[in-house]
Amino acid sequence: MTERSLGPEIEPGDRLFGRRGRRIGRVDAVFADYLLVRSGVILPVDLYVPRNAVSRSDGRLRVELDRKGAYEAWHRPLKRAPHDQR
């Protein structure tokens, strides 16, 4: 069963998985409308994942994109978090 009310159960350190069950990254911070997800180990990349794109299934946080799709959709250059749209 999938639940869409992802309030306090998302915490920093939770893992985010993609469409094929492969890990995309780890939640670094939780904000009102998005999650900051750190992807990669050697060269970390920050992804700004909208909360409405995330669901919980089988106890895992999931999105409907694979790793590449997540990077293309949610990667922002430095100093361009979603709330800094100018």
Residue pairs with C-beta under 8 A, 6 or more apart in sequence:
1 57
2 55
2 56
2 57
3 55
3 56
4 55
6 51
6 54
6 55
6 56
6 61
9 56
10 27
10 30
10 35
10 51
10 54
10 61
11 27
11 30
12 27
12 28
12 29
12 30
13 26
13 27
14 26
14 27
14 61
15 23
15 25
15 26
15 27
15 60
15 61
16 23
16 24
16 25
16 26
16 27
16 35
16 37
16 49
16 54
16 61
16 62
16 63
17 23
17 24
17 60
17 61
17 62
17 63
18 24
18 62
18 63
18 65
18 66
18 67
18 69
18 70
19 62
19 63
19 64
19 65
19 66
19 69
20 66
22 66
22 67
24 37
24 39
24 47
24 63
24 67
24 70
25 37
25 38
25 39
25 40
25 45
25 47
26 37
26 38
27 35
27 36
27 37
27 61
28 36
28 37
28 38
28 46
29 35
29 36
30 36
31 83
32 51
33 50
33 51
33 52
33 82
34 48
34 49
34 50
34 51
34 82
35 48
35 49
35 51
35 54
36 46
36 47
36 48
36 49
36 81
37 46
37 47
37 48
37 49
37 74
38 44
38 45
38 46
38 47
39 45
39 46
39 47
39 67
39 70
39 71
45 71
45 75
46 75
46 76
47 70
47 71
47 74
47 75
48 74
48 75
48 76
48 81
48 82
49 63
49 70
49 74
50 74
50 82
53 63
53 64
53 65
54 61
54 62
54 63
55 61
55 62
55 63
56 62
63 70
65 73
76 82
